[in-house]
Amino acid sequence: MLRKVGEPNTRNPMPAGSRRWLWTVAMLDVMAVAWMLAAGDWFDTTSRVTSVVTLGGHHRVVLWLAASGLAILVVSAILTNGFTEATTPERVLIATAGGASVIALGGVLSVVALVVGVLLLIALLGRAFFR
């Protein structure tokens, strides 16, 4: 469907689901920064499995990506009145912060996906064998 392009400085409301996701990503960025400050070296050096969390042993890169994503989200939250309405440049800023945050959290997300997959496999196999 074609839409008429509005003015770039026109404030448009943001959906409630987007607001919730942006606040969730901001909280995850805070957690990633805290974990990288506290245990980043440990994740890098303990084993190859734990280095996945730091994207192959680069905890400083993860730290700075999460910190920059958080900083941009904080500034965007102030500019958009808590992610309620945004202009086109503000939406670009929010997308940039989201990209940095997703890259920073990619290692953690892959470990979470692995754990969920293993648990799902165990549940399916358990159901098949113990029926």
Secondary structure by P-SEA (a helix, b strand, c coil): cccccccccbbbbbcaaaaaaaaaaaaaaaaaaaaaacccccccccccccccccccccaaaaaaaaaaaaaaaaaaaaaacccccccaaaaaaaaaaaaaaaaaaaaaaaaaaaaaaaaaaaaaaaaaaac
